[in-house]
C-alpha cells in the first residue's frame, strides 16, 4: 500500500533535510564541542568528544528528518552553530 501523498515532501525538501542532517548536524556538533572546550579543560573534552560527538550528531540527524521544512532546520542549525562559536571568535 503506497504512502499518503500529503505526508511526503518534495525532492528538494528531502535534499535540504538530508544535507541539514549530515552537514548541518556535523557543524552544530563541532561548534558545540568548541563551546565546551571554553568551559572545561581541553584534554577532558577531547577524551569524551568521540562518544558525545557521535551521539549528538545522530540526534541532530534524526531531528532534521522530523522537521517539516528543510529551510527552517538549516536556519536553526546555522543559528545554533553561530551561537556556539561566539566564544571562540571573541577569544581571538
For each residue, the residues with C-beta under 8 A, 3 or more apart:
1:
2:
3: 7 8
4: 7 8
5: 8
6:
7: 3 4
8: 3 4 5
9: 13 14 17 68 70
10: 13 14
11: 14 15
12: 15 16 70
13: 9 10 16 17 69 70
14: 9 10 11 17 18 70
15: 11 12 18 19 70
16: 12 13 19 20 70 71 73 74
17: 9 13 14 20 21 64 65 67 70 73
18: 14 15 21 22 64
19: 15 16 22 23 24 74
20: 16 17 23 24 25 64 67 70 73 74 77
21: 17 18 24 25 60 61 62 63 64 65
22: 18 19 25 26 61
23: 19 20 26 27
24: 19 20 21 27 28 60 64 73 74 77 78 81
25: 20 21 22 28 29 56 57 60 61 63 64 77
26: 22 23 29 30 57
27: 23 24 30 31 77 78 81
28: 24 25 31 32 56 60 77 80 81 84
29: 25 26 32 33 53 56 57 60
30: 26 27 33 34 53 81
31: 27 28 34 35 80 81 82 84 85
32: 28 29 35 36 56 80 84
33: 29 30 36 37 45 49 52 53
34: 30 31 37 38 84 85 87 88
35: 31 32 38 39 84 85 87 88
36: 32 33 39 40 45
37: 33 34 40 42 45
38: 34 35 87 88 91
39: 35 36
40: 36 37 44 45
41: 44 45
42: 37 45 46
43: 46 47
44: 40 41 47 48
45: 33 36 37 40 41 42 48 49
46: 42 43 49
47: 43 44 50
48: 44 45 51 52
49: 33 45 46 52 53
50: 47 53 54
51: 48 54 55
52: 33 48 49 55 56
53: 29 30 33 49 50 56 57
54: 50 51 57 58
55: 51 52 58 59
56: 25 28 29 32 52 53 59 60
57: 25 26 29 53 54 60 61
58: 54 55 61 62
59: 55 56 62 63
60: 21 24 25 28 29 56 57 63 64 77
61: 21 22 25 57 58 64 65
62: 21 58 59 65 66
63: 21 25 59 60 66 67 73
64: 17 18 20 21 24 25 60 61 67 70 73 77
65: 17 21 61 62
66: 62 63
67: 17 20 63 64 70 72 73
68: 9 72
69: 13 72 73
70: 9 12 13 14 15 16 17 20 64 67 73 74
71: 16 74 75
72: 67 68 69 75 76
73: 16 17 20 24 63 64 67 69 70 76 77
74: 16 19 20 24 70 71 77 78
75: 71 72 78 79
76: 72 73 79 80
77: 20 24 25 27 28 60 64 73 74 80 81
78: 24 27 74 75 81 82
79: 75 76 82 83
80: 28 31 32 76 77 83 84
81: 24 27 28 30 31 77 78 84 85
82: 31 78 79 85 86
83: 79 80 86
84: 28 31 32 34 35 80 81
85: 31 34 35 81 82 88 89
86: 82 83 89 90
87: 34 35 38 90 91
88: 34 35 38 85 91 92
89: 85 86 92
90: 86 87
91: 38 87 88
92: 88 89
